[in-house]
Amino acid sequence: MNIDKVLLKIRPFTTESEKKIFMMKVKNHTINIVIALLRTIFLVTLGFLVLYPVFYMLSRSFMPSSYAAMDPSIVWVPKQFSIDNLKMAIIALDYWKSLGTTIGVEVTSGMIQVLTCAVAAYGLSRFKFKGQGVLFVLVMLTIIIPPQAIIIPMYLNDVHLDFFGILGFLNKLSGIDIRPNIIDTPFTFYLPAVFGAGYRSGLFIFIYKQFFKGLPRELEEAAWIDGLGPLKTFLYIVIPTSGSAILCVSIFSIIWHWNEYYLSAMLLFNMKPLSVSLDTMSDTLWNVFYLKGELALNVSLAGCLLVILPVLLLYLWLQKFFMQSIERVGIVG
């Protein structure tokens, strides 16, 4: 049947232009429906790919070990839930000690960087000095160059900590090596964080710099007229107006330091954070509980759940403010 005859039966048109307008509206409405349908399919598929590992981890974490070994028909929902896997994971991870190390070393150094990187970024964005461009390029290189490429000089520097070669010079004069060894101590993370050169510091400085560039200079000029110096202006004017940037950097810093594995494995031997304990968990399960295969898999997934649970709860609590901060800091600019 002709589409024009169908449309005439549905709605009679008085002029040809009215008919064209109606046809255009129908066409646009159809296109919008197709686009919305494709967008929904894409988002549902992407959500499934992201959430599938989480749902599988939750299911296996609370599944009794006997089910995994004796009843292969049970994949997702067990007939009864058990926390035995979580109990064994806590022992295998040495969870509370590793959690204390993660918070005391990794998270603490991450929060130190939140402040020191803000100071560095404010200096780069507001003050003009010789070598400013070169210095910013060096900051960007810390983003590009992976830690694997500089781990040897970093390790040697931490074994014989020196400041501008002063302690090494005194060693040559006195014959006594007074350079301290900070390997396997929190200072391997604290000292770089204090000087704004810690883990992912280049990216944090870049985020702060992008935000500070958008702050009106009139606020700082008014503070200078009132007699505030650069430091007090930064503390009393810039920091209170930079809440969105601070929140954005804080969440990135906490999560990245929480999950950081490579530097922790290379520089911390006895002080194992959760990321390192999780990596060695399979050996502990075999040596302590004599578990392998499906039985060890359930306990390992329970360990993964325990590791990501604190930061997951933190993100769920702050995610609304985090998304707002991403829009305000100009991170894509």
Residue pairs with C-beta under 8 A, 6 or more apart in sequence:
7 13
7 19
7 22
7 23
11 22
13 19
13 22
55 76
56 76
56 301
57 301
57 304
57 305
58 305
59 75
59 76
59 77
59 78
60 68
60 85
60 297
60 298
60 301
60 302
61 85
61 86
61 298
61 301
61 302
61 305
62 78
62 81
62 82
62 83
62 85
62 86
63 74
63 78
63 81
63 82
63 85
63 298
64 78
64 80
64 82
64 84
65 82
65 84
65 85
65 291
65 294
65 295
65 298
65 299
67 74
67 78
67 79
68 294
68 295
68 297
68 298
69 294
69 295
85 298
85 299
85 301
85 302
86 302
86 305
86 306
88 285
88 289
88 291
88 299
88 302
89 95
89 281
89 299
89 300
89 302
89 303
89 305
89 306
90 96
90 306
91 288
92 281
92 284
92 285
92 288
92 289
92 299
92 303
93 274
93 277
93 278
93 281
93 284
93 303
93 306
93 307
94 272
94 277
95 274
95 277
95 306
97 272
98 272
98 273
98 274
98 276
98 277
99 274
99 310
101 268
101 271
101 272
101 273
101 274
102 258
102 273
102 274
102 275
104 186
105 186
105 189
105 190
105 268
105 271
105 273
106 189
106 257
106 258
106 260
106 264
106 273
107 254
107 257
107 258
108 186
108 190
109 186
109 189
109 190
109 192
109 193
109 198
109 199
109 257
110 193
110 198
110 199
110 250
110 253
110 254
110 256
110 257
110 258
111 250
111 253
111 254
112 190
112 193
112 194
112 198
113 193
113 196
113 198
113 199
113 200
113 201
113 204
113 253
114 204
114 246
114 249
114 250
114 253
116 193
116 194
116 195
116 196
116 201
117 196
117 201
117 204
117 205
117 208
117 249
118 208
118 239
118 242
118 245
118 246
118 249
119 196
119 234
120 139
120 196
120 201
120 205
120 208
121 204
121 205
121 206
121 207
121 208
121 209
121 212
122 208
122 212
122 234
122 238
124 132
124 135
124 136
124 139
124 205
124 209
125 208
125 209
125 212
125 213
126 212
126 220
127 230
136 209
139 202
139 205
139 206
140 202
140 206
141 202
142 197
142 201
142 202
143 200
143 202
143 203
143 206
147 154
147 199
147 262
147 263
148 262
151 262
151 263
151 266
154 267
155 183
155 266
155 267
158 181
158 182
158 183
158 188
158 267
159 181
159 183
160 168
160 177
160 179
160 181
161 167
161 179
161 180
161 181
161 182
161 191
162 168
162 179
167 178
167 179
168 179
170 178
171 177
171 178
171 179
182 188
182 191
183 267
183 269
184 267
184 268
184 269
184 270
184 271
185 271
186 271
188 263
188 267
188 268
189 198
189 199
189 263
189 267
192 198
192 199
192 201
193 199
193 201
196 205
199 256
199 257
199 260
199 263
200 252
200 253
200 256
203 252
204 249
204 252
204 253
207 245
207 248
207 249
207 252
207 329
207 331
208 242
208 245
208 249
210 329
210 330
210 331
210 333
211 242
211 244
211 245
211 328
211 329
211 330
212 238
212 242
212 245
213 330
214 330
215 238
215 241
215 242
219 237
219 238
219 241
220 233
220 237
220 238
223 232
223 233
223 236
223 237
224 233
228 236
228 237
239 246
243 325
244 321
244 324
244 325
244 328
244 329
245 325
245 328
245 329
247 318
247 321
247 322
247 325
248 322
248 325
248 326
248 329
248 331
251 314
251 315
251 318
251 322
254 311
254 314
255 311
255 315
258 274
258 275
258 310
258 311
259 275
259 311
260 273
260 275
261 275
261 276
261 279
264 272
264 273
264 275
264 276
265 276
265 279
268 276
272 280
274 307
275 307
278 303
278 304
278 307
281 299
281 300
281 303
282 296
282 300
285 291
285 292
285 296
285 299
285 300
286 292
286 296
289 299
291 299
315 322
